[in-house]
Amino acid sequence: MGAPLVDAYNSQSGFANLTLTQVHTCSGPEPALVVLLLQNAIDISEDYVTGVTYNGVAMTKEGSGLWAGGANCWLQLYTMKNPPTGSSYNVVVTVSAAANVNLHVVSLKGVEQAGDPFRTVATATGTSSTPSVSVTSEIGDIVLDIVGYEDTSNNPSVGSGQTELIDLTGGTHRSGTSWENGSASSTTMSWSLDGGSEIWGMMGIAIQGSSVAGNKALLIL
C-alpha cells in the first residue's frame, strides 16, 4: 500500500463577511479533499466557521482548536472522501460573523475509499520558534498540517522530511501547510521561524493510502 500523493493545492486570505470562496479542481484516481483554515475574529470565544462545502456538498469537520496570541485565532480542518473530479468547483467557507480567514485547500489521490481514511486530528499550541505537533499515523499514510501565528514578517521553514505547500499571510496572521509520508505510530510535523519565538497553534491529520494496489499484488501472486 503506497501513501497518497498530493494532487493540487490552492490558498487565499480574505475578510469573510458571510462566505469565502476558492475554486479548486480535484483529480483521481481515488481522490480526497482537505481544507485547513485559520480564522481570526473579534469574539475569541466562538468558532465563527459554521461549515465548508465543495460543489455544494458539506465537508466533514474533523477538528478545531483555539490558541491565544496578540489576536486570538482558531484552526479548523475539514475533509471529503471521493470528491467530484475533472472540473473546477467551489470550496465555500461559511462564517456566522465577519472574520479574517486563511484558507488552505489540498486535494490528494490514491486515498483509501473503503471506510474512513482520515485518522484522528492532532492539535498543539505553544510559545517558541519551533512549532510542532505529533500526529497519529501509519506507514502508507500521508500527513498534512497547518501552522499559524501572528507576526507576518516571521518567515517559516518546514522540518526535515516535509514538503511545504502553502505559506500565506492574511491580515495580522501567517499560516503554512506542508506534507510528509507517515511513519509507524506517529509522525512529528514541525516548522522553524527565523524571526524568533511566537505564540503558535498547529493541527495535523494522517490520511490512509489506497489498499487497491496491494490487493492487486496479492492476486498476481
C-alpha positions in Angstrom: 0.0 0.0 0.0 1.5 3.3 -1.1 1.0 6.7 0.5 -1.4 9.1 -1.2 0.0 11.8 -3.4 -0.6 15.5 -3.4 -2.8 16.3 -6.4 -3.3 20.1 -6.3 -3.4 22.9 -3.8 -4.7 26.4 -3.6 -4.9 29.2 -1.0 -6.3 32.6 -0.3 -6.8 35.0 2.6 -9.7 37.3 2.9 -12.2 39.1 5.1 -15.3 36.8 5.1 -18.5 38.6 5.9 -20.7 35.6 5.1 -18.6 33.4 2.8 -15.2 32.9 1.3 -14.9 31.0 -2.0 -11.9 29.3 -3.6 -12.1 27.5 -7.0 -10.4 24.1 -7.0 -10.1 21.1 -9.3 -9.6 17.6 -7.9 -8.2 14.7 -9.9 -8.2 10.9 -9.4 -7.9 8.1 -9.0 -9.2 7.6 -5.5 -9.3 11.3 -4.6 -9.8 13.2 -1.3 -10.0 16.8 -0.4 -8.7 18.5 2.8 -9.4 22.1 3.8 -7.3 23.7 6.6 -8.3 27.1 8.0 -7.0 29.8 10.2 -9.8 32.1 11.5 -9.1 35.4 13.3 -12.2 37.2 14.7 -13.1 39.7 17.3 -15.0 37.4 19.6 -12.5 34.7 20.5 -15.0 32.6 22.4 -16.7 31.4 19.3 -15.6 29.4 16.3 -17.2 31.5 13.5 -16.8 29.0 10.8 -20.1 27.1 10.5 -19.3 24.9 7.6 -17.4 24.2 4.4 -18.8 22.8 1.2 -17.3 21.6 -2.1 -19.5 21.7 -5.2 -22.4 22.4 -2.7 -21.8 19.3 -0.7 -20.9 19.6 3.0 -17.4 18.6 4.0 -16.8 16.8 7.3 -15.4 18.8 10.2 -12.5 16.7 11.7 -11.4 19.1 14.3 -10.9 22.7 15.5 -8.8 24.4 18.2 -8.2 27.8 19.7 -4.9 29.3 20.6 -4.2 32.6 22.3 -2.0 35.2 20.7 -2.0 39.0 20.4 -5.2 38.4 18.5 -6.8 35.0 19.2 -7.4 32.5 16.5 -9.0 29.3 15.6 -7.7 26.5 13.4 -10.1 24.1 11.7 -9.8 21.1 9.4 -12.4 19.7 7.0 -12.3 16.6 4.8 -14.2 14.9 1.9 -13.6 11.4 0.5 -14.2 10.9 -3.2 -14.9 14.5 -4.2 -16.0 15.1 -7.8 -13.1 15.3 -10.2 -12.2 16.7 -13.6 -13.9 20.1 -13.4 -13.5 23.2 -11.3 -15.8 23.5 -8.3 -16.1 26.0 -5.5 -14.8 25.4 -1.9 -17.1 27.7 0.1 -16.4 28.6 3.8 -19.4 30.0 5.6 -19.0 32.1 8.7 -21.6 33.3 11.3 -19.9 36.7 11.7 -17.2 38.7 10.0 -13.8 37.1 10.3 -10.4 37.1 8.6 -9.8 33.7 7.2 -6.7 32.0 5.7 -7.9 29.2 3.5 -5.7 26.3 2.5 -7.1 23.7 0.0 -5.3 20.4 -0.7 -6.5 17.6 -2.9 -5.0 14.1 -2.8 -5.1 11.0 -5.0 -4.5 7.3 -4.1 -6.6 7.6 -0.9 -8.3 4.6 0.7 -12.0 4.7 -0.3 -13.4 1.9 1.9 -14.4 3.2 5.3 -12.9 6.4 6.8 -9.4 7.1 5.6 -8.9 10.1 7.8 -7.2 9.4 11.1 -7.6 11.4 14.4 -6.7 15.1 14.2 -3.9 16.3 16.4 -3.5 19.8 17.8 -0.8 21.6 19.7 -0.1 25.1 20.9 3.0 26.7 22.4 5.4 29.7 22.5 8.7 29.1 20.7 10.4 29.5 17.4 9.9 25.7 16.6 6.2 24.8 16.4 5.5 21.1 16.2 2.7 18.6 16.5 2.7 14.8 16.8 0.1 13.1 14.5 -1.1 9.6 14.8 -0.1 7.8 11.6 1.0 4.5 10.0 3.3 3.7 7.1 1.3 4.2 3.9 -0.3 7.4 5.1 0.3 11.0 4.1 0.3 13.6 6.8 -0.9 17.2 6.3 -0.5 20.1 8.8 -1.3 23.7 9.3 0.7 26.2 11.5 -0.5 29.6 12.4 0.9 32.6 14.3 0.6 36.4 14.5 3.8 38.0 13.2 3.5 38.1 9.4 7.2 39.1 9.0 8.5 35.9 10.7 9.4 33.6 7.9 8.6 29.8 8.4 10.5 26.8 7.1 9.4 23.2 7.2 11.1 20.5 9.3 13.2 17.7 7.9 11.3 15.3 5.6 8.4 17.7 5.0 7.5 19.5 1.8 6.0 23.0 2.0 2.8 23.6 0.0 1.5 26.9 1.3 2.9 30.0 3.1 0.1 32.5 3.4 -0.2 36.0 5.0 -3.6 37.2 5.9 -4.5 40.3 8.0 -2.2 40.1 11.0 -1.5 36.4 10.8 0.6 34.0 8.8 -0.1 30.3 8.2 1.6 27.4 6.4 0.8 23.9 5.3 3.1 21.0 4.5 3.0 17.3 3.9 5.1 14.2 4.8 4.8 10.5 4.3 3.6 8.9 7.5 5.7 6.8 9.9 4.6 3.9 12.1 2.6 5.0 15.2 3.1 8.8 14.8 4.7 11.5 12.6 6.0 14.8 14.0 5.3 17.8 11.9 7.4 20.8 12.6 8.4 24.3 11.5 11.2 26.8 12.3 10.5 30.6 12.5 13.5 32.7 11.5 12.3 35.8 13.4 12.2 34.1 16.8 9.6 33.0 19.3 5.9 33.3 18.6 2.6 32.1 20.2 1.5 29.5 17.7 -1.1 26.8 17.0 -0.8 23.7 14.9 -3.1 21.0 13.6 -2.4 17.8 11.6 -4.0 14.8 10.2 -2.9 11.5 8.6 -4.8 10.1 5.5 -4.6 6.4 4.6 -3.3 5.2 1.3 -5.4 3.0 -1.0 -5.3 -0.7 -0.5 -6.2 -1.4 -4.1 -2.7 -1.7 -5.3 -1.8 -4.1 -2.5 -4.8 -6.2 -3.2 -3.9 -6.5 -6.9 -0.4 -7.5 -6.0 -1.8 -10.3 -3.8 -4.0 -11.5 -6.7 -1.0 -11.7 -9.0 0.9 -13.8 -6.5 
